[in-house]
Amino acid sequence: MKLKTEILDEKALDRALTRISHEIIEKNKGVEDIVLLGIQTRGVPLAHRLAEKINRIEGVLLPVGMVDIGEYRDDDKKSSQSIKQRIDFSITDKIVILVDDVLYTGRSVRAAMDAIVHLGRPSSIQLAVLVDRGHRELPIRADFVGKNVPTSKNEIVVVMVNEIDNKDGVSIAEEE
């Protein structure tokens, strides 16, 4: 894989998450009944960061959980060995903010919604993504977007988060 260009450095990534945090609060007129669910893998640390930022703004620490979509994927059968969901709170009648790193075809989000409805009945599900790269195959759109990045189908959006990759940033790469 050959990196072509950096589209978000550490500071820009942090600013995008700060803006998303404010937008979540504004759209929902506060943080009452909101829970954050990060899609495994990089959506989880992003969800925790959003919770920390919202806590600094509103003084309320939102519950954060992890949703593993492996058994709900329709396009990746090798993921069938699923880690169980790590959600130790009820999502019934809550506003679920689903958090992911990149929105591409929409299949991961669809799988996450399937997983969520097996866990309870939220009052609504909203989607927050760090990068929306287009090329949707399903009618899914994000409510909160850090950065829209038009890409070709042969490009790859590489998201790195400190908690997993020891570095923050978003780049576009091409397979060699």
N, C-alpha and C positions, 0 to 999 in steps of 0.2 A: 504494500500500500504506500502510495506516494502522497505526502501532504502537499496540497496546492496553496491554500491560503488560510490564515486564521481569521475567523469572523467575530469571535468574542474572546477577549483576553480575560484575565481574572477579575479586573475591575469592572469591565463591561458586563460580565456574567452576574456579578454581584448587583450592579445597578438594575439589570433586567429583573432579577428576583425581587428587589425592593419595589420596583414599579408594579410587578404582578401582585405583590402583597397588598399594596395600596388599592389596586383595582378590585381584588377580592373583597376587601373591606367595603369599598364604595358600592359595588354591585349588590352586595348582600345587606347593605345598611347596618354594618357592624359585623360581629362574629358569632352571634348567638346561634347555636345549633349547627355550627360548621365543624366538620371533621376532615382531615387530610389523609388520603390514601395514595402512597407512592407505588408506582408499578415497578416491580423488581426488574432491573437492578438499579440503574441510576436515578429513577424516579423517587426512590426511597430517601437518599440523602437530600435531594432537592426538596422533597416534602418537609423534611426536618428543618431545612434552612428557612423555608417559607413560614413554618410555625414559629421559629425564633424571631424572624422579622416582624410577624404579626404581633407577637408577644411584646416586642419593644414599642410598637405603635399603640396597641390597644390595652396592654397589660393583662392579656388573657393568653394562656398557653393552650393551644388547640390540641386535641388528641391526634396522634399520627399513627397510622398503621401501614402495613405492607400487603400488597396484593400480588400473588404470583399467578400469572396467567397461563402457565405451561399447559395445564390440562384443558384449557378452554380455547387454545389456538386451533384454527382450521387450516393453517398453512405451514405448520411446523410440528410434525408428529414426533420428532425426537425429543420434544420438551415434555413428554407425557409423565416423566418422573417429577411430580410437582412437590415443591416445598409447601407445606400448609400455610394458609393465610395467617399473618401475624396481626390480628386485630383484637385487642382486649377491651373493646367498648362496643356498644350497640350502634348500628348505623340506621336503624329504623327511625323514620321521621326526621332524619338529619339531612343537612345539605352536605353532600359528599363532594369534595374537591379532589378529583383524580389528577395525579401529578405524574408526568412522564417527561423524558428528556427530548425526544424527537417525535413529531407527528409526521408520518409519511403516508402509508396506504390507508391507515385507519384500522387495520386488523388487530393490532395490539389493544387499542382502546375498546373495540367491540368485545374482545375476549375479556378485558377487565370489567366491562359492564356486565357481562354474563356472570363472572365470578361474584361481583357485588350483589346482584339480585339473588344469588344463592345464599347470601349471608344475611339479608334483611331487605326491607323496603324503604329506601331513603326517600325523603320528600323531593329531592332533585339531585342530579349528578351534573357537575360542571367540570370542565377540562382545562387544566393549566399545563402548558408545555413550554419548555425553554426555546425550542426551535420548531417552526412549522416549515417544512421543505416542499410542500405541495405533493402532487401526484397521487391524490386520493383515489382509492378503489371503492370506498364505501362513503355514504353521505354523512360524514362526521367532520365537525369543525371545533376548533378550540375556542373556549370563552376567554382565555387569557394566554397571550403569546409573548414570550420574551423577544424573539426576533423571527421575522419571516425571511426565509432564505430560498430564493428560487434556485433549483438545482436541476441538473440533468439526471436521468435515471442511472447513468453509469458512475455518478459521483456518490460519495459516502460522506455523511455528516458524522464527525467524530466528536463526541462529547466526553470530556474528562472532568471528573470531580475529585477533589482532594481526598475525600473519604475512601475512594476506591483506587484512584490512579495517581495519588500524590501530586496532583496538579489540577488547576482549574482552567478550563478553556474549551472553545468550540472551534473546530477546523473543518475544512472541506478537503477530502482526499479522493484520489482515483486509484483503482486497482491497477497494478502494473502487469 
